[in-house]
Amino acid sequence: MSTHAQDADLEAALEAAGWERIVALPGMVALDLIEQVQPGPGIRLETVGDERQLSTLISLLGESFGPEEPWPGLWASLFYDLSTIDHPDTYAVVAYADEAPAAVAVGYARQPVGVVGMVGALSRFSGRGLGDLVTRHVAAAAQRLNDSPVVLQSSPLARPMYERIGFRAVTT
Amino acid sequence: MRSQQELVELSDAGYHALEIEIVLRSGGEVERSSGLLHVAGTHDAPFIVNGSMRIDTAVEPRIAIAAARD
């Protein structure tokens, strides 16, 4: 069960019923236009548009969310073919560092609000601004299409990066 | 200038939209009923693709929990 900021009574009832919180992901909102940045040296972006790129996206999500993937096959089931991202409102990009796949993000331009869905970056490429780059790319694309704010759910680790980009936490 | 309440509602709306999109596009099912949103994906992971959310805070917690268990 997912709860939100207005669910204090529901959270209390869940706890009383023996449910445990497994993760808290702050909701973050960017109201102002997100500035895009140019890729640094040795880095390039590819929009996901064919099977090879889709396979790369799935591998990156699996690897970036943990070496011991707790739910094998989850990402492959979500993105089982190109129809899952082949929509005018969907943006999926892969960042390559020195020609190696290194980071990924998927964004959805929706009304009343766009959404950055999944962001993953491999730790061995940390410090090169890849998570920042792919997040800015899909978030800005979602904003442009619908002239709308954009939101995401952040992990605690990634929150400072999203704040630098222009998101601010509105839930805990 | 948006109020804090409006920002929270935007955040929740985005989360719900994301759940609906990824579950439907990957072959799962979405059901809205009695102030609750239920998503059931094709994978058995207990997050992202399977879950229940209360979208109307008037729904009593015990009813929301019982519906989620179903």
gemmi code that builds the backbone of each chain (N, CA, C; Angstrom):
import gemmi

chains = {
    "A": [
        ("MET", (0.847, -1.180, 0.000), (0.000, 0.000, 0.000), (0.890, 1.240, 0.000)),
        ("SER", (0.531, 2.239, -0.809), (1.277, 3.497, -0.840), (0.479, 4.553, -0.092)),
        ("THR", (1.181, 5.349, 0.692), (0.509, 6.425, 1.410), (1.132, 7.759, 1.038)),
        ("HIS", (0.400, 8.814, 1.318), (0.844, 10.153, 0.941), (0.783, 11.083, 2.149)),
        ("ALA", (1.079, 12.353, 1.882), (1.180, 13.311, 2.973), (-0.122, 13.463, 3.752)),
        ("GLN", (-1.223, 13.228, 3.080), (-2.522, 13.428, 3.737), (-3.052, 12.147, 4.371)),
        ("ASP", (-2.195, 11.151, 4.491), (-2.640, 9.834, 4.940), (-2.180, 9.488, 6.356)),
        ("ALA", (-2.056, 10.475, 7.235), (-1.571, 10.189, 8.591), (-2.474, 9.178, 9.295)),
        ("ASP", (-3.790, 9.322, 9.121), (-4.707, 8.379, 9.770), (-4.556, 6.973, 9.199)),
        ("LEU", (-4.353, 6.914, 7.887), (-4.181, 5.610, 7.243), (-2.859, 4.965, 7.676)),
        ("GLU", (-1.825, 5.767, 7.775), (-0.532, 5.218, 8.215), (-0.624, 4.672, 9.634)),
        ("ALA", (-1.327, 5.399, 10.506), (-1.495, 4.923, 11.888), (-2.264, 3.607, 11.914)),
        ("ALA", (-3.288, 3.506, 11.081), (-4.083, 2.277, 11.034), (-3.257, 1.118, 10.469)),
        ("LEU", (-2.453, 1.410, 9.472), (-1.603, 0.358, 8.892), (-0.614, -0.167, 9.931)),
        ("GLU", (-0.010, 0.756, 10.665), (0.951, 0.355, 11.688), (0.272, -0.487, 12.761)),
        ("ALA", (-0.917, -0.055, 13.165), (-1.667, -0.804, 14.183), (-2.039, -2.199, 13.692)),
        ("ALA", (-2.202, -2.324, 12.370), (-2.589, -3.616, 11.801), (-1.367, -4.492, 11.506)),
        ("GLY", (-0.170, -3.980, 11.843), (1.024, -4.791, 11.687), (1.787, -4.582, 10.396)),
        ("TRP", (1.391, -3.590, 9.601), (2.122, -3.307, 8.360), (3.394, -2.549, 8.704)),
        ("GLU", (4.417, -2.739, 7.897), (5.678, -2.021, 8.095), (5.997, -1.171, 6.879)),
        ("ARG", (6.558, 0.006, 7.152), (7.014, 0.858, 6.045), (8.309, 0.264, 5.490)),
        ("ILE", (8.343, 0.052, 4.172), (9.575, -0.497, 3.598), (10.425, 0.592, 2.949)),
        ("VAL", (9.814, 1.689, 2.563), (10.606, 2.764, 1.974), (9.810, 4.066, 2.034)),
        ("ALA", (10.538, 5.172, 2.228), (9.918, 6.504, 2.184), (10.576, 7.292, 1.056)),
        ("LEU", (9.776, 7.694, 0.108), (10.296, 8.403, -1.061), (9.637, 9.771, -1.139)),
        ("PRO", (10.370, 10.838, -0.780), (9.763, 12.170, -0.821), (9.269, 12.522, -2.220)),
        ("GLY", (8.074, 13.109, -2.278), (7.600, 13.642, -3.543), (8.224, 15.004, -3.773)),
        ("MET", (8.757, 15.247, -4.984), (9.425, 16.507, -5.289), (8.785, 17.123, -6.524)),
        ("VAL", (8.721, 18.452, -6.523), (8.060, 19.189, -7.603), (9.013, 20.242, -8.151)),
        ("ALA", (9.024, 20.383, -9.481), (9.736, 21.494, -10.127), (8.707, 22.325, -10.869)),
        ("LEU", (8.528, 23.562, -10.418), (7.551, 24.453, -11.060), (8.190, 25.274, -12.175)),
        ("ASP", (9.441, 25.668, -11.986), (10.120, 26.500, -12.980), (10.762, 25.630, -14.049)),
        ("LEU", (10.995, 26.232, -15.205), (11.619, 25.491, -16.299), (13.000, 24.994, -15.891)),
        ("ILE", (13.248, 23.752, -16.208), (14.521, 23.133, -15.841), (15.558, 23.423, -16.924)),
        ("GLU", (16.690, 23.876, -16.492), (17.762, 24.213, -17.422), (18.441, 22.938, -17.903)),
        ("GLN", (18.610, 22.843, -19.200), (19.347, 21.696, -19.729), (20.835, 22.042, -19.759)),
        ("VAL", (21.659, 21.019, -19.648), (23.110, 21.229, -19.683), (23.696, 20.379, -20.794)),
        ("GLN", (24.826, 20.793, -21.282), (25.515, 20.030, -22.320), (26.268, 18.863, -21.690)),
        ("PRO", (26.283, 17.709, -22.368), (27.061, 16.580, -21.841), (28.537, 16.950, -21.734)),
        ("GLY", (29.168, 16.437, -20.694), (30.594, 16.687, -20.500), (31.435, 15.867, -21.466)),
        ("PRO", (32.758, 16.000, -21.382), (33.657, 15.267, -22.276), (33.444, 13.763, -22.182)),
        ("GLY", (33.349, 13.124, -23.335), (33.221, 11.670, -23.367), (31.824, 11.170, -23.087)),
        ("ILE", (30.873, 12.074, -22.962), (29.504, 11.666, -22.621), (28.560, 12.050, -23.762)),
        ("ARG", (27.659, 11.139, -24.075), (26.639, 11.461, -25.076), (25.313, 10.830, -24.666)),
        ("LEU", (24.235, 11.403, -25.192), (22.884, 10.916, -24.896), (22.287, 10.257, -26.130)),
        ("GLU", (21.530, 9.185, -25.903), (20.754, 8.559, -26.982), (19.313, 8.457, -26.518)),
        ("THR", (18.397, 8.858, -27.382), (16.979, 8.606, -27.096), (16.686, 7.152, -27.419)),
        ("VAL", (15.963, 6.485, -26.536), (15.672, 5.070, -26.740), (14.606, 4.927, -27.821)),
        ("GLY", (14.974, 4.249, -28.905), (14.039, 4.132, -30.017), (14.127, 2.822, -30.754)),
        ("ASP", (15.003, 1.927, -30.317), (15.057, 0.613, -30.964), (15.302, -0.466, -29.904)),
        ("GLU", (15.279, -1.709, -30.347), (15.363, -2.832, -29.411), (16.698, -2.857, -28.664)),
        ("ARG", (17.761, -2.511, -29.357), (19.073, -2.513, -28.693), (19.096, -1.504, -27.550)),
        ("GLN", (18.567, -0.329, -27.830), (18.560, 0.702, -26.782), (17.616, 0.326, -25.638)),
        ("LEU", (16.517, -0.318, -25.993), (15.592, -0.745, -24.944), (16.246, -1.786, -24.037)),
        ("SER", (16.988, -2.695, -24.648), (17.703, -3.701, -23.868), (18.738, -3.042, -22.951)),
        ("THR", (19.391, -2.024, -23.464), (20.366, -1.284, -22.648), (19.671, -0.599, -21.475)),
        ("LEU", (18.528, -0.004, -21.739), (17.752, 0.662, -20.676), (17.407, -0.334, -19.560)),
        ("ILE", (16.934, -1.511, -19.946), (16.544, -2.524, -18.955), (17.760, -2.959, -18.129)),
        ("SER", (18.869, -3.184, -18.798), (20.083, -3.603, -18.080), (20.544, -2.525, -17.104)),
        ("LEU", (20.504, -1.277, -17.558), (20.949, -0.178, -16.695), (20.062, -0.033, -15.468)),
        ("LEU", (18.760, -0.152, -15.653), (17.861, -0.036, -14.497), (18.144, -1.150, -13.497)),
        ("GLY", (18.296, -2.365, -14.001), (18.568, -3.489, -13.108), (19.861, -3.306, -12.340)),
        ("GLU", (20.896, -2.875, -13.047), (22.208, -2.745, -12.404), (22.267, -1.542, -11.461)),
        ("SER", (21.639, -0.461, -11.850), (21.756, 0.744, -11.023), (20.906, 0.668, -9.763)),
        ("PHE", (19.852, -0.156, -9.774), (19.029, -0.265, -8.579), (19.548, -1.321, -7.611)),
        ("GLY", (20.677, -1.951, -7.938), (21.283, -2.862, -6.976), (21.878, -4.080, -7.637)),
        ("PRO", (23.052, -4.488, -7.181), (23.705, -5.647, -7.785), (22.941, -6.943, -7.531)),
        ("GLU", (22.222, -6.997, -6.425), (21.419, -8.192, -6.163), (19.953, -7.807, -6.328)),
        ("GLU", (19.540, -7.821, -7.540), (18.194, -7.370, -7.855), (17.169, -8.215, -7.100)),
        ("PRO", (16.379, -7.593, -6.222), (15.445, -8.380, -5.405), (14.287, -8.972, -6.200)),
        ("TRP", (13.965, -8.351, -7.326), (12.853, -8.859, -8.122), (13.316, -9.034, -9.556)),
        ("PRO", (14.012, -10.139, -9.810), (14.553, -10.347, -11.164), (13.446, -10.283, -12.215)),
        ("GLY", (13.768, -9.619, -13.283), (12.826, -9.550, -14.390), (11.829, -8.409, -14.311)),
        ("LEU", (11.878, -7.637, -13.234), (10.895, -6.554, -13.088), (10.998, -5.554, -14.237)),
        ("TRP", (12.190, -5.073, -14.500), (12.341, -4.019, -15.517), (12.026, -4.566, -16.905)),
        ("ALA", (12.417, -5.807, -17.150), (12.103, -6.409, -18.449), (10.595, -6.572, -18.620)),
        ("SER", (9.886, -6.799, -17.524), (8.425, -6.932, -17.634), (7.776, -5.568, -17.864)),
        ("LEU", (8.345, -4.526, -17.274), (7.770, -3.187, -17.458), (8.006, -2.656, -18.868)),
        ("PHE", (9.173, -2.986, -19.402), (9.536, -2.474, -20.725), (9.727, -3.661, -21.664)),
        ("TYR", (8.680, -4.480, -21.777), (8.825, -5.749, -22.492), (8.980, -5.568, -24.003)),
        ("ASP", (8.488, -4.435, -24.537), (8.813, -4.117, -25.931), (8.720, -2.603, -26.125)),
        ("LEU", (9.005, -2.180, -27.365), (9.105, -0.734, -27.611), (7.770, -0.004, -27.433)),
        ("SER", (6.662, -0.745, -27.491), (5.364, -0.071, -27.334), (5.224, 0.569, -25.952)),
        ("THR", (6.003, 0.109, -24.979), (5.889, 0.661, -23.628), (6.464, 2.075, -23.519)),
        ("ILE", (7.305, 2.438, -24.475), (7.859, 3.798, -24.444), (7.612, 4.563, -25.732)),
        ("ASP", (7.046, 3.876, -26.740), (6.824, 4.522, -28.028), (5.511, 5.311, -27.990)),
        ("HIS", (5.534, 6.394, -27.234), (4.378, 7.285, -27.104), (4.877, 8.716, -27.275)),
        ("PRO", (4.051, 9.592, -27.843), (4.489, 10.980, -28.012), (4.766, 11.684, -26.693)),
        ("ASP", (4.230, 11.153, -25.598), (4.408, 11.815, -24.302), (5.517, 11.179, -23.465)),
        ("THR", (6.276, 10.270, -24.051), (7.259, 9.520, -23.258), (8.676, 9.769, -23.769)),
        ("TYR", (9.552, 10.000, -22.836), (10.948, 10.275, -23.174), (11.837, 9.322, -22.390)),
        ("ALA", (12.627, 8.568, -23.108), (13.563, 7.654, -22.453), (14.935, 7.884, -23.060)),
        ("VAL", (15.909, 8.142, -22.216), (17.256, 8.411, -22.718), (18.267, 7.555, -21.961)),
        ("VAL", (19.332, 7.233, -22.688), (20.478, 6.551, -22.089), (21.687, 7.460, -22.269)),
        ("ALA", (22.465, 7.601, -21.218), (23.727, 8.341, -21.312), (24.867, 7.338, -21.401)),
        ("TYR", (25.769, 7.596, -22.321), (26.967, 6.774, -22.481), (28.171, 7.581, -22.017)),
        ("ALA", (29.017, 6.938, -21.244), (30.274, 7.571, -20.817), (31.411, 6.777, -21.440)),
        ("ASP", (32.190, 7.425, -22.269), (33.272, 6.750, -22.987), (32.732, 5.518, -23.713)),
        ("GLU", (31.564, 5.682, -24.286), (30.854, 4.678, -25.101), (30.296, 3.506, -24.291)),
        ("ALA", (30.369, 3.578, -22.979), (29.759, 2.534, -22.149), (28.425, 3.034, -21.606)),
        ("PRO", (27.352, 2.218, -21.638), (26.083, 2.643, -21.051), (26.267, 2.963, -19.570)),
        ("ALA", (25.763, 4.121, -19.120), (26.082, 4.563, -17.764), (24.902, 5.095, -16.971)),
        ("ALA", (23.879, 5.620, -17.629), (22.746, 6.189, -16.889), (21.516, 6.198, -17.775)),
        ("VAL", (20.368, 6.237, -17.116), (19.104, 6.159, -17.858), (18.041, 6.962, -17.119)),
        ("ALA", (17.071, 7.485, -17.869), (15.908, 8.130, -17.258), (14.723, 7.993, -18.193)),
        ("VAL", (13.543, 7.904, -17.594), (12.300, 7.834, -18.365), (11.357, 8.897, -17.816)),
        ("GLY", (10.803, 9.700, -18.710), (9.875, 10.745, -18.298), (8.577, 10.674, -19.080)),
        ("TYR", (7.511, 11.163, -18.447), (6.181, 11.121, -19.059), (5.589, 12.523, -18.982)),
        ("ALA", (5.211, 13.077, -20.151), (4.582, 14.394, -20.178), (3.085, 14.210, -20.022)),
        ("ARG", (2.578, 14.526, -18.861), (1.165, 14.320, -18.567), (0.547, 15.637, -18.108)),
        ("GLN", (-0.759, 15.697, -18.145), (-1.477, 16.815, -17.528), (-2.234, 16.302, -16.313)),
        ("PRO", (-2.267, 17.015, -15.231), (-1.764, 18.381, -15.032), (-0.281, 18.452, -14.686)),
        ("VAL", (0.411, 17.322, -14.702), (1.795, 17.366, -14.252), (2.598, 16.281, -14.960)),
        ("GLY", (3.822, 16.627, -15.373), (4.713, 15.634, -15.946), (5.397, 14.834, -14.845)),
        ("VAL", (5.916, 13.677, -15.224), (6.514, 12.795, -14.224), (7.854, 12.264, -14.725)),
        ("VAL", (8.856, 12.334, -13.874), (10.099, 11.601, -14.123), (9.938, 10.266, -13.413)),
        ("GLY", (9.927, 9.197, -14.197), (9.579, 7.903, -13.634), (10.732, 7.149, -13.029)),
        ("MET", (11.728, 6.862, -13.826), (12.854, 6.064, -13.343), (14.156, 6.749, -13.745)),
        ("VAL", (15.031, 6.875, -12.787), (16.370, 7.404, -13.052), (17.363, 6.424, -12.448)),
        ("GLY", (18.313, 6.006, -13.233), (19.340, 5.110, -12.717), (20.698, 5.486, -13.281)),
        ("ALA", (21.708, 5.403, -12.449), (23.070, 5.696, -12.904), (24.023, 4.705, -12.232)),
        ("LEU", (24.959, 4.212, -12.983), (25.891, 3.231, -12.431), (26.918, 3.925, -11.535)),
        ("SER", (27.157, 3.323, -10.380), (28.020, 3.982, -9.393), (29.453, 4.135, -9.889)),
        ("ARG", (29.882, 3.255, -10.775), (31.280, 3.374, -11.218), (31.519, 4.615, -12.078)),
        ("PHE", (30.440, 5.275, -12.490), (30.592, 6.515, -13.251), (30.236, 7.737, -12.409)),
        ("SER", (30.157, 7.563, -11.090), (29.733, 8.679, -10.246), (30.709, 9.848, -10.354)),
        ("GLY", (30.173, 11.038, -10.175), (30.992, 12.242, -10.254), (31.041, 12.862, -11.630)),
        ("ARG", (30.376, 12.236, -12.606), (30.415, 12.782, -13.965), (29.110, 13.472, -14.350)),
        ("GLY", (28.210, 13.604, -13.389), (26.980, 14.366, -13.634), (25.960, 13.651, -14.507)),
        ("LEU", (26.022, 12.316, -14.529), (25.153, 11.583, -15.457), (23.696, 11.540, -15.000)),
        ("GLY", (23.474, 11.325, -13.708), (22.109, 11.340, -13.200), (21.471, 12.703, -13.409)),
        ("ASP", (22.241, 13.735, -13.156), (21.802, 15.113, -13.368), (21.442, 15.328, -14.834)),
        ("LEU", (22.292, 14.876, -15.714), (22.107, 15.093, -17.152), (20.828, 14.423, -17.662)),
        ("VAL", (20.643, 13.141, -17.347), (19.476, 12.433, -17.886), (18.183, 12.936, -17.233)),
        ("THR", (18.248, 13.291, -15.949), (17.046, 13.826, -15.295), (16.628, 15.140, -15.934)),
        ("ARG", (17.593, 16.028, -16.117), (17.275, 17.321, -16.752), (16.672, 17.106, -18.136)),
        ("HIS", (17.229, 16.166, -18.875), (16.788, 15.963, -20.248), (15.311, 15.546, -20.306)),
        ("VAL", (14.942, 14.514, -19.546), (13.553, 14.021, -19.655), (12.577, 14.963, -18.937)),
        ("ALA", (13.016, 15.588, -17.861), (12.125, 16.512, -17.141), (11.843, 17.747, -17.989)),
        ("ALA", (12.866, 18.283, -18.626), (12.674, 19.465, -19.473), (11.796, 19.123, -20.671)),
        ("ALA", (11.976, 17.932, -21.229), (11.141, 17.519, -22.363), (9.682, 17.427, -21.943)),
        ("ALA", (9.440, 16.861, -20.768), (8.059, 16.743, -20.274), (7.461, 18.124, -20.012)),
        ("GLN", (8.244, 19.019, -19.488), (7.752, 20.383, -19.245), (7.400, 21.091, -20.549)),
        ("ARG", (8.278, 20.949, -21.537), (8.074, 21.660, -22.811), (6.800, 21.212, -23.506)),
        ("LEU", (6.552, 19.906, -23.500), (5.408, 19.388, -24.254), (4.092, 19.907, -23.708)),
        ("ASN", (3.964, 19.961, -22.413), (2.670, 20.311, -21.827), (2.677, 21.625, -21.067)),
        ("ASP", (3.817, 22.299, -21.039), (3.929, 23.526, -20.266), (3.409, 23.299, -18.842)),
        ("SER", (3.859, 22.225, -18.245), (3.349, 21.844, -16.923), (4.510, 21.672, -15.948)),
        ("PRO", (4.205, 21.691, -14.662), (5.228, 21.319, -13.675), (5.613, 19.856, -13.868)),
        ("VAL", (6.659, 19.442, -13.214), (7.070, 18.044, -13.297), (7.416, 17.558, -11.895)),
        ("VAL", (7.104, 16.294, -11.640), (7.313, 15.739, -10.304), (8.092, 14.440, -10.391)),
        ("LEU", (8.621, 14.027, -9.263), (9.275, 12.721, -9.158), (9.244, 12.271, -7.704)),
        ("GLN", (9.529, 10.998, -7.515), (9.693, 10.441, -6.172), (11.191, 10.181, -6.007)),
        ("SER", (11.765, 10.757, -4.983), (13.214, 10.688, -4.820), (13.629, 9.669, -3.766)),
        ("SER", (14.757, 9.038, -4.017), (15.399, 8.296, -2.933), (16.128, 9.310, -2.056)),
        ("PRO", (16.377, 8.984, -0.787), (17.107, 9.924, 0.073), (18.470, 10.290, -0.500)),
        ("LEU", (19.133, 9.331, -1.117), (20.467, 9.570, -1.664), (20.456, 10.595, -2.799)),
        ("ALA", (19.423, 10.530, -3.617), (19.395, 11.381, -4.815), (18.790, 12.761, -4.557)),
        ("ARG", (18.204, 12.939, -3.381), (17.480, 14.195, -3.135), (18.332, 15.453, -3.353)),
        ("PRO", (19.574, 15.514, -2.866), (20.366, 16.736, -3.107), (20.575, 17.034, -4.589)),
        ("MET", (20.740, 15.991, -5.381), (20.917, 16.215, -6.824), (19.651, 16.831, -7.422)),
        ("TYR", (18.497, 16.278, -7.041), (17.253, 16.822, -7.585), (17.029, 18.260, -7.115)),
        ("GLU", (17.445, 18.565, -5.909), (17.301, 19.946, -5.425), (18.177, 20.894, -6.239)),
        ("ARG", (19.367, 20.450, -6.610), (20.226, 21.294, -7.448), (19.586, 21.540, -8.808)),
        ("ILE", (18.863, 20.548, -9.312), (18.236, 20.678, -10.621), (17.065, 21.663, -10.582)),
        ("GLY", (16.403, 21.754, -9.430), (15.283, 22.685, -9.315), (14.039, 22.079, -8.702)),
        ("PHE", (14.125, 20.833, -8.267), (12.996, 20.212, -7.581), (13.048, 20.577, -6.100)),
        ("ARG", (11.867, 20.625, -5.493), (11.850, 20.746, -4.041), (10.868, 19.748, -3.454)),
        ("ALA", (11.242, 19.225, -2.310), (10.418, 18.195, -1.674), (9.149, 18.817, -1.123)),
        ("VAL", (8.026, 18.188, -1.406), (6.752, 18.664, -0.869), (6.107, 17.630, 0.048)),
        ("THR", (6.645, 16.416, 0.050), (6.206, 15.406, 1.017), (7.446, 14.732, 1.590)),
        ("THR", (7.278, 14.061, 2.698), (8.420, 13.395, 3.322), (8.368, 11.888, 3.088)),
    ],
    "B": [
        ("MET", (1.204, 31.748, -7.244), (1.880, 31.014, -6.166), (0.991, 29.866, -5.693)),
        ("ARG", (1.502, 28.667, -5.798), (0.704, 27.509, -5.386), (0.878, 27.264, -3.892)),
        ("SER", (-0.189, 26.821, -3.270), (-0.126, 26.513, -1.843), (0.565, 25.170, -1.641)),
        ("GLN", (0.981, 24.927, -0.415), (1.596, 23.639, -0.088), (0.631, 22.495, -0.395)),
        ("GLN", (-0.631, 22.718, -0.099), (-1.640, 21.689, -0.381), (-1.702, 21.373, -1.876)),
        ("GLU", (-1.639, 22.402, -2.699), (-1.681, 22.186, -4.150), (-0.441, 21.429, -4.623)),
        ("LEU", (0.694, 21.740, -4.030), (1.927, 21.049, -4.420), (1.874, 19.568, -4.047)),
        ("VAL", (1.338, 19.297, -2.877), (1.185, 17.901, -2.451), (0.239, 17.166, -3.403)),
        ("GLU", (-0.835, 17.844, -3.774), (-1.789, 17.210, -4.693), (-1.158, 16.962, -6.062)),
        ("LEU", (-0.316, 17.893, -6.512), (0.406, 17.687, -7.772), (1.315, 16.468, -7.676)),
        ("SER", (2.038, 16.381, -6.566), (2.949, 15.258, -6.373), (2.181, 13.939, -6.384)),
        ("ASP", (1.085, 13.904, -5.674), (0.276, 12.680, -5.634), (-0.294, 12.347, -7.018)),
        ("ALA", (-0.751, 13.380, -7.718), (-1.319, 13.153, -9.056), (-0.266, 12.566, -9.985)),
        ("GLY", (0.956, 13.066, -9.882), (2.030, 12.532, -10.716), (2.339, 11.090, -10.391)),
        ("TYR", (2.374, 10.778, -9.108), (2.661, 9.394, -8.694), (1.569, 8.456, -9.195)),
        ("HIS", (0.321, 8.864, -9.059), (-0.785, 8.016, -9.525), (-0.717, 7.833, -11.041)),
        ("ALA", (-0.433, 8.920, -11.761), (-0.357, 8.828, -13.223), (0.753, 7.879, -13.649)),
        ("LEU", (1.867, 7.945, -12.949), (2.986, 7.059, -13.290), (2.610, 5.594, -13.062)),
        ("GLU", (2.020, 5.332, -11.914), (1.614, 3.949, -11.626), (0.668, 3.432, -12.709)),
        ("ILE", (-0.301, 4.243, -13.058), (-1.297, 3.820, -14.051), (-0.635, 3.562, -15.403)),
        ("GLU", (0.223, 4.478, -15.826), (0.855, 4.330, -17.135), (1.720, 3.081, -17.217)),
        ("ILE", (2.592, 2.905, -16.257), (3.534, 1.785, -16.399), (2.828, 0.446, -16.234)),
        ("VAL", (1.800, 0.398, -15.413), (1.081, -0.873, -15.237), (0.254, -1.198, -16.481)),
        ("LEU", (-0.466, -0.223, -17.003), (-1.273, -0.498, -18.192), (-0.401, -0.826, -19.395)),
        ("ARG", (0.684, -0.073, -19.571), (1.529, -0.312, -20.740), (2.239, -1.661, -20.688)),
        ("SER", (2.422, -2.178, -19.490), (3.111, -3.477, -19.387), (2.122, -4.629, -19.247)),
        ("GLY", (0.855, -4.365, -19.512), (-0.121, -5.456, -19.564), (-0.862, -5.723, -18.273)),
        ("GLY", (-0.715, -4.854, -17.284), (-1.401, -5.050, -16.013), (-2.791, -4.432, -16.007)),
        ("GLU", (-3.363, -4.375, -14.817), (-4.721, -3.865, -14.684), (-4.794, -2.764, -13.630)),
        ("VAL", (-5.679, -1.823, -13.877), (-5.898, -0.703, -12.961), (-7.378, -0.631, -12.638)),
        ("GLU", (-7.666, -0.436, -11.363), (-9.078, -0.317, -10.966), (-9.231, 0.858, -10.014)),
        ("ARG", (-10.189, 1.704, -10.308), (-10.544, 2.791, -9.398), (-11.924, 2.487, -8.850)),
        ("SER", (-12.030, 2.467, -7.547), (-13.364, 2.238, -6.989), (-13.413, 2.768, -5.568)),
        ("SER", (-14.511, 3.426, -5.253), (-14.797, 3.882, -3.895), (-13.638, 4.647, -3.269)),
        ("GLY", (-13.041, 5.538, -4.028), (-11.980, 6.371, -3.481), (-10.626, 5.712, -3.379)),
        ("LEU", (-10.481, 4.561, -4.006), (-9.205, 3.845, -3.965), (-8.727, 3.567, -5.382)),
        ("LEU", (-7.410, 3.494, -5.532), (-6.793, 3.128, -6.805), (-5.973, 1.858, -6.569)),
        ("HIS", (-6.263, 0.841, -7.357), (-5.530, -0.415, -7.239), (-4.811, -0.675, -8.558)),
        ("VAL", (-3.532, -1.073, -8.470), (-2.802, -1.454, -9.676), (-2.259, -2.866, -9.482)),
        ("ALA", (-2.355, -3.669, -10.525), (-1.860, -5.047, -10.487), (-1.060, -5.297, -11.750)),
        ("GLY", (0.243, -5.424, -11.595), (1.114, -5.612, -12.741), (1.282, -7.076, -13.109)),
        ("THR", (2.064, -7.295, -14.152), (2.313, -8.665, -14.603), (3.482, -9.295, -13.866)),
        ("HIS", (4.199, -8.499, -13.078), (5.311, -8.998, -12.269), (4.855, -9.001, -10.812)),
        ("ASP", (5.429, -9.888, -9.998), (4.934, -9.988, -8.622), (5.695, -9.115, -7.625)),
        ("ALA", (6.501, -8.176, -8.092), (7.211, -7.267, -7.185), (6.201, -6.488, -6.338)),
        ("PRO", (6.463, -6.356, -5.038), (5.487, -5.701, -4.164), (5.598, -4.185, -4.146)),
        ("PHE", (6.175, -3.624, -5.163), (6.205, -2.163, -5.267), (6.200, -1.804, -6.743)),
        ("ILE", (5.997, -0.573, -7.037), (5.891, -0.027, -8.392), (4.678, -0.587, -9.142)),
        ("VAL", (4.608, -1.902, -9.301), (3.579, -2.441, -10.187), (2.421, -3.114, -9.459)),
        ("ASN", (2.498, -3.238, -8.167), (1.384, -3.820, -7.427), (1.129, -2.970, -6.182)),
        ("GLY", (-0.090, -2.523, -6.007), (-0.354, -1.732, -4.815), (-1.709, -1.075, -4.826)),
        ("SER", (-2.012, -0.469, -3.693), (-3.264, 0.267, -3.541), (-2.964, 1.634, -2.966)),
        ("MET", (-3.706, 2.616, -3.388), (-3.556, 3.981, -2.904), (-4.918, 4.564, -2.591)),
        ("ARG", (-4.979, 5.352, -1.535), (-6.234, 6.035, -1.215), (-6.237, 7.375, -1.943)),
        ("ILE", (-7.172, 7.565, -2.842), (-7.227, 8.824, -3.586), (-8.316, 9.758, -3.067)),
        ("ASP", (-9.113, 9.264, -2.152), (-10.108, 10.109, -1.474), (-9.889, 9.933, 0.026)),
        ("THR", (-9.432, 11.010, 0.668), (-9.087, 10.891, 2.090), (-10.311, 10.649, 2.966)),
        ("ALA", (-11.509, 10.740, 2.396), (-12.716, 10.451, 3.180), (-12.887, 8.943, 3.404)),
        ("VAL", (-12.170, 8.139, 2.629), (-12.287, 6.687, 2.803), (-11.665, 6.293, 4.140)),
        ("GLU", (-12.410, 5.581, 4.939), (-11.899, 5.186, 6.261), (-10.712, 4.234, 6.111)),
        ("PRO", (-9.698, 4.400, 6.973), (-8.525, 3.532, 6.882), (-8.861, 2.040, 6.892)),
        ("ARG", (-9.791, 1.617, 7.741), (-10.064, 0.177, 7.818), (-10.630, -0.347, 6.492)),
        ("ILE", (-11.395, 0.506, 5.817), (-11.949, 0.102, 4.520), (-10.840, 0.053, 3.467)),
        ("ALA", (-9.953, 1.053, 3.507), (-8.843, 1.077, 2.550), (-7.941, -0.140, 2.730)),
        ("ILE", (-7.661, -0.490, 3.972), (-6.773, -1.637, 4.255), (-7.441, -2.944, 3.829)),
        ("ALA", (-8.712, -3.071, 4.114), (-9.416, -4.298, 3.720), (-9.436, -4.438, 2.206)),
        ("ALA", (-9.653, -3.330, 1.505), (-9.683, -3.388, 0.044), (-8.308, -3.724, -0.519)),
        ("ALA", (-7.257, -3.173, 0.102), (-5.898, -3.477, -0.362), (-5.583, -4.954, -0.191)),
        ("ARG", (-6.020, -5.536, 0.930), (-5.772, -6.959, 1.155), (-6.484, -7.821, 0.109)),
        ("ASP", (-7.676, -7.387, -0.305), (-8.428, -8.150, -1.324), (-7.711, -8.117, -2.662)),
    ],
}
model = gemmi.Model(1)
for chain_id, residues in chains.items():
    chain = gemmi.Chain(chain_id)
    for i, (resn, *xyz) in enumerate(residues, 1):
        res = gemmi.Residue()
        res.name, res.seqid = resn, gemmi.SeqId(i, " ")
        for name, pos in zip(("N", "CA", "C"), xyz):
            atom = gemmi.Atom()
            atom.name, atom.element = name, gemmi.Element(name[0])
            atom.pos, atom.b_iso = gemmi.Position(*pos), 0.0
            res.add_atom(atom)
        chain.add_residue(res)
    model.add_chain(chain)
structure = gemmi.Structure()
structure.add_model(model)
structure.setup_entities()
